């Protein structure tokens, strides 16, 4: 399992998860935004300072 944080002014800020081109074997299981946890879907838009865990 890996954890990533979207930095300010990242080129993927504002992109939906499905637009990122991750391999089909990659699964993003959790996004932490403003201290709250959300379950992400392909349409989830990533924002600066989001943390996400996946494998």
Backbone atoms as SQL, in Angstrom:
CREATE TABLE atoms (id INTEGER PRIMARY KEY, chain TEXT, resi INTEGER, resn TEXT, atom TEXT, x REAL, y REAL, z REAL);
INSERT INTO atoms VALUES
  (1, 'A', 1, 'UNK', 'N', 0.846, -1.166, 0.000),
  (2, 'A', 1, 'UNK', 'CA', 0.000, 0.000, 0.000),
  (3, 'A', 1, 'UNK', 'C', 0.893, 1.231, 0.000),
  (4, 'A', 2, 'UNK', 'N', 0.489, 2.242, -0.751),
  (5, 'A', 2, 'UNK', 'CA', 1.230, 3.493, -0.857),
  (6, 'A', 2, 'UNK', 'C', 0.334, 4.654, -0.473),
  (7, 'A', 3, 'UNK', 'N', 0.954, 5.720, 0.006),
  (8, 'A', 3, 'UNK', 'CA', 0.214, 6.935, 0.328),
  (9, 'A', 3, 'UNK', 'C', 0.827, 8.093, -0.440),
  (10, 'A', 4, 'UNK', 'N', -0.023, 8.941, -1.026),
  (11, 'A', 4, 'UNK', 'CA', 0.427, 10.091, -1.798),
  (12, 'A', 4, 'UNK', 'C', -0.302, 11.331, -1.334),
  (13, 'A', 5, 'UNK', 'N', 0.335, 12.484, -1.527),
  (14, 'A', 5, 'UNK', 'CA', -0.334, 13.756, -1.271),
  (15, 'A', 5, 'UNK', 'C', -0.245, 14.596, -2.537),
  (16, 'A', 6, 'UNK', 'N', -1.350, 15.226, -2.900),
  (17, 'A', 6, 'UNK', 'CA', -1.389, 16.104, -4.070),
  (18, 'A', 6, 'UNK', 'C', -0.830, 17.462, -3.649),
  (19, 'A', 7, 'UNK', 'N', 0.320, 17.872, -4.201),
  (20, 'A', 7, 'UNK', 'CA', 0.881, 19.166, -3.811),
  (21, 'A', 7, 'UNK', 'C', 0.121, 20.332, -4.442),
  (22, 'A', 8, 'UNK', 'N', 0.278, 21.513, -3.855),
  (23, 'A', 8, 'UNK', 'CA', -0.300, 22.732, -4.424),
  (24, 'A', 8, 'UNK', 'C', 0.197, 22.888, -5.857),
  (25, 'A', 9, 'UNK', 'N', -0.666, 23.338, -6.740),
  (26, 'A', 9, 'UNK', 'CA', -0.336, 23.600, -8.148),
  (27, 'A', 9, 'UNK', 'C', 0.119, 22.364, -8.918),
  (28, 'A', 10, 'UNK', 'N', -0.285, 21.186, -8.467),
  (29, 'A', 10, 'UNK', 'CA', 0.039, 19.950, -9.171),
  (30, 'A', 10, 'UNK', 'C', -0.697, 19.915, -10.507),
  (31, 'A', 11, 'UNK', 'N', -0.088, 19.276, -11.504),
  (32, 'A', 11, 'UNK', 'CA', -0.751, 19.187, -12.812),
  (33, 'A', 11, 'UNK', 'C', -1.986, 18.298, -12.760),
  (34, 'A', 12, 'UNK', 'N', -2.125, 17.465, -11.725),
  (35, 'A', 12, 'UNK', 'CA', -3.313, 16.613, -11.622),
  (36, 'A', 12, 'UNK', 'C', -4.395, 17.216, -10.735),
  (37, 'A', 13, 'UNK', 'N', -4.127, 18.365, -10.145),
  (38, 'A', 13, 'UNK', 'CA', -5.146, 19.023, -9.324),
  (39, 'A', 13, 'UNK', 'C', -6.352, 19.343, -10.195),
  (40, 'A', 14, 'UNK', 'N', -7.522, 18.926, -9.754),
  (41, 'A', 14, 'UNK', 'CA', -8.749, 19.148, -10.503),
  (42, 'A', 14, 'UNK', 'C', -9.119, 18.007, -11.437),
  (43, 'A', 15, 'UNK', 'N', -8.197, 17.058, -11.633),
  (44, 'A', 15, 'UNK', 'CA', -8.491, 15.899, -12.474),
  (45, 'A', 15, 'UNK', 'C', -9.329, 14.883, -11.716),
  (46, 'A', 16, 'UNK', 'N', -10.134, 14.147, -12.459),
  (47, 'A', 16, 'UNK', 'CA', -10.841, 13.024, -11.872),
  (48, 'A', 16, 'UNK', 'C', -9.900, 11.826, -11.832),
  (49, 'A', 17, 'UNK', 'N', -10.108, 10.940, -10.873),
  (50, 'A', 17, 'UNK', 'CA', -9.243, 9.770, -10.733),
  (51, 'A', 17, 'UNK', 'C', -9.166, 8.988, -12.031),
  (52, 'A', 18, 'UNK', 'N', -10.291, 8.809, -12.716),
  (53, 'A', 18, 'UNK', 'CA', -10.299, 8.009, -13.941),
  (54, 'A', 18, 'UNK', 'C', -9.475, 8.630, -15.063),
  (55, 'A', 19, 'UNK', 'N', -9.155, 9.910, -14.970),
  (56, 'A', 19, 'UNK', 'CA', -8.360, 10.594, -15.992),
  (57, 'A', 19, 'UNK', 'C', -6.853, 10.422, -15.791),
  (58, 'A', 20, 'UNK', 'N', -6.444, 9.834, -14.670),
  (59, 'A', 20, 'UNK', 'CA', -5.022, 9.782, -14.330),
  (60, 'A', 20, 'UNK', 'C', -4.244, 8.689, -15.052),
  (61, 'A', 21, 'UNK', 'N', -4.937, 7.713, -15.608),
  (62, 'A', 21, 'UNK', 'CA', -4.249, 6.674, -16.372),
  (63, 'A', 21, 'UNK', 'C', -3.549, 5.627, -15.530),
  (64, 'A', 22, 'UNK', 'N', -4.019, 5.419, -14.295),
  (65, 'A', 22, 'UNK', 'CA', -3.448, 4.365, -13.474),
  (66, 'A', 22, 'UNK', 'C', -3.739, 3.010, -14.119),
  (67, 'A', 23, 'UNK', 'N', -2.877, 2.019, -13.903),
  (68, 'A', 23, 'UNK', 'CA', -3.175, 0.676, -14.400),
  (69, 'A', 23, 'UNK', 'C', -4.473, 0.147, -13.785),
  (70, 'A', 24, 'UNK', 'N', -5.143, -0.761, -14.486),
  (71, 'A', 24, 'UNK', 'CA', -6.416, -1.291, -13.984),
  (72, 'A', 24, 'UNK', 'C', -6.244, -2.061, -12.679),
  (73, 'A', 25, 'UNK', 'N', -5.031, -2.497, -12.381),
  (74, 'A', 25, 'UNK', 'CA', -4.773, -3.222, -11.129),
  (75, 'A', 25, 'UNK', 'C', -4.615, -2.279, -9.933),
  (76, 'A', 26, 'UNK', 'N', -4.544, -0.967, -10.188),
  (77, 'A', 26, 'UNK', 'CA', -4.390, 0.026, -9.122),
  (78, 'A', 26, 'UNK', 'C', -5.760, 0.358, -8.539),
  (79, 'A', 27, 'UNK', 'N', -5.826, 0.432, -7.227),
  (80, 'A', 27, 'UNK', 'CA', -7.080, 0.739, -6.545),
  (81, 'A', 27, 'UNK', 'C', -6.838, 1.840, -5.524),
  (82, 'A', 28, 'UNK', 'N', -7.507, 2.961, -5.667),
  (83, 'A', 28, 'UNK', 'CA', -7.433, 4.035, -4.673),
  (84, 'A', 28, 'UNK', 'C', -8.578, 3.786, -3.708),
  (85, 'A', 29, 'UNK', 'N', -8.221, 3.537, -2.461),
  (86, 'A', 29, 'UNK', 'CA', -9.216, 3.077, -1.493),
  (87, 'A', 29, 'UNK', 'C', -9.685, 4.153, -0.520),
  (88, 'A', 30, 'UNK', 'N', -8.947, 5.256, -0.410),
  (89, 'A', 30, 'UNK', 'CA', -9.293, 6.252, 0.592),
  (90, 'A', 30, 'UNK', 'C', -8.690, 7.593, 0.210),
  (91, 'A', 31, 'UNK', 'N', -9.445, 8.658, 0.396),
  (92, 'A', 31, 'UNK', 'CA', -8.930, 10.016, 0.211),
  (93, 'A', 31, 'UNK', 'C', -9.195, 10.777, 1.496),
  (94, 'A', 32, 'UNK', 'N', -8.152, 11.429, 2.005),
  (95, 'A', 32, 'UNK', 'CA', -8.300, 12.278, 3.186),
  (96, 'A', 32, 'UNK', 'C', -8.290, 13.730, 2.709),
  (97, 'A', 33, 'UNK', 'N', -9.382, 14.431, 3.007),
  (98, 'A', 33, 'UNK', 'CA', -9.539, 15.813, 2.565),
  (99, 'A', 33, 'UNK', 'C', -10.039, 16.643, 3.737),
  (100, 'A', 34, 'UNK', 'N', -9.278, 17.671, 4.096),
  (101, 'A', 34, 'UNK', 'CA', -9.657, 18.566, 5.195),
  (102, 'A', 34, 'UNK', 'C', -9.944, 17.801, 6.486),
  (103, 'A', 35, 'UNK', 'N', -9.136, 16.783, 6.753),
  (104, 'A', 35, 'UNK', 'CA', -9.276, 16.026, 7.987),
  (105, 'A', 35, 'UNK', 'C', -10.387, 14.995, 7.985),
  (106, 'A', 36, 'UNK', 'N', -11.083, 14.852, 6.856),
  (107, 'A', 36, 'UNK', 'CA', -12.159, 13.872, 6.747),
  (108, 'A', 36, 'UNK', 'C', -11.788, 12.840, 5.695),
  (109, 'A', 37, 'UNK', 'N', -12.313, 11.630, 5.871),
  (110, 'A', 37, 'UNK', 'CA', -12.039, 10.555, 4.928),
  (111, 'A', 37, 'UNK', 'C', -13.229, 10.376, 4.003),
  (112, 'A', 38, 'UNK', 'N', -12.939, 10.238, 2.712),
  (113, 'A', 38, 'UNK', 'CA', -13.992, 9.988, 1.740),
  (114, 'A', 38, 'UNK', 'C', -13.632, 8.746, 0.934),
  (115, 'A', 39, 'UNK', 'N', -14.664, 8.057, 0.478),
  (116, 'A', 39, 'UNK', 'CA', -14.475, 6.912, -0.396),
  (117, 'A', 39, 'UNK', 'C', -14.443, 7.436, -1.830),
  (118, 'A', 40, 'UNK', 'N', -13.321, 7.252, -2.527),
  (119, 'A', 40, 'UNK', 'CA', -13.221, 7.804, -3.879),
  (120, 'A', 40, 'UNK', 'C', -13.844, 6.886, -4.929),
  (121, 'A', 41, 'UNK', 'N', -14.299, 7.502, -5.990),
  (122, 'A', 41, 'UNK', 'CA', -14.812, 6.814, -7.174),
  (123, 'A', 41, 'UNK', 'C', -14.059, 7.367, -8.376),
  (124, 'A', 42, 'UNK', 'N', -14.247, 6.795, -9.522),
  (125, 'A', 42, 'UNK', 'CA', -13.558, 7.266, -10.721),
  (126, 'A', 42, 'UNK', 'C', -13.811, 8.731, -11.014),
  (127, 'A', 43, 'UNK', 'N', -14.994, 9.211, -10.657),
  (128, 'A', 43, 'UNK', 'CA', -15.359, 10.606, -10.922),
  (129, 'A', 43, 'UNK', 'C', -14.877, 11.566, -9.842),
  (130, 'A', 44, 'UNK', 'N', -14.266, 11.060, -8.767),
  (131, 'A', 44, 'UNK', 'CA', -13.791, 11.921, -7.681),
  (132, 'A', 44, 'UNK', 'C', -12.711, 12.858, -8.214),
  (133, 'A', 45, 'UNK', 'N', -12.915, 14.157, -8.005),
  (134, 'A', 45, 'UNK', 'CA', -11.957, 15.168, -8.436),
  (135, 'A', 45, 'UNK', 'C', -10.916, 15.370, -7.337),
  (136, 'A', 46, 'UNK', 'N', -9.640, 15.314, -7.725),
  (137, 'A', 46, 'UNK', 'CA', -8.566, 15.482, -6.750),
  (138, 'A', 46, 'UNK', 'C', -8.284, 16.958, -6.530),
  (139, 'A', 47, 'UNK', 'N', -8.003, 17.295, -5.286),
  (140, 'A', 47, 'UNK', 'CA', -7.730, 18.677, -4.903),
  (141, 'A', 47, 'UNK', 'C', -6.361, 18.756, -4.229),
  (142, 'A', 48, 'UNK', 'N', -5.763, 19.935, -4.267),
  (143, 'A', 48, 'UNK', 'CA', -4.475, 20.139, -3.606),
  (144, 'A', 48, 'UNK', 'C', -4.599, 19.781, -2.137),
  (145, 'A', 49, 'UNK', 'N', -3.578, 19.170, -1.610),
  (146, 'A', 49, 'UNK', 'CA', -3.478, 18.752, -0.216),
  (147, 'A', 49, 'UNK', 'C', -4.260, 17.475, 0.089),
  (148, 'A', 50, 'UNK', 'N', -4.933, 16.879, -0.916),
  (149, 'A', 50, 'UNK', 'CA', -5.553, 15.566, -0.688),
  (150, 'A', 50, 'UNK', 'C', -4.464, 14.537, -0.417),
  (151, 'A', 51, 'UNK', 'N', -4.730, 13.649, 0.497),
  (152, 'A', 51, 'UNK', 'CA', -3.890, 12.470, 0.709),
  (153, 'A', 51, 'UNK', 'C', -4.707, 11.296, 0.210),
  (154, 'A', 52, 'UNK', 'N', -4.060, 10.384, -0.527),
  (155, 'A', 52, 'UNK', 'CA', -4.806, 9.201, -0.900),
  (156, 'A', 52, 'UNK', 'C', -3.960, 7.959, -0.750),
  (157, 'A', 53, 'UNK', 'N', -4.633, 6.888, -0.336),
  (158, 'A', 53, 'UNK', 'CA', -3.998, 5.604, -0.127),
  (159, 'A', 53, 'UNK', 'C', -4.477, 4.649, -1.196),
  (160, 'A', 54, 'UNK', 'N', -3.540, 3.881, -1.698),
  (161, 'A', 54, 'UNK', 'CA', -3.909, 2.902, -2.714),
  (162, 'A', 54, 'UNK', 'C', -2.932, 1.756, -2.739),
  (163, 'A', 55, 'UNK', 'N', -3.287, 0.771, -3.518),
  (164, 'A', 55, 'UNK', 'CA', -2.393, -0.371, -3.699),
  (165, 'A', 55, 'UNK', 'C', -2.477, -0.841, -5.119);
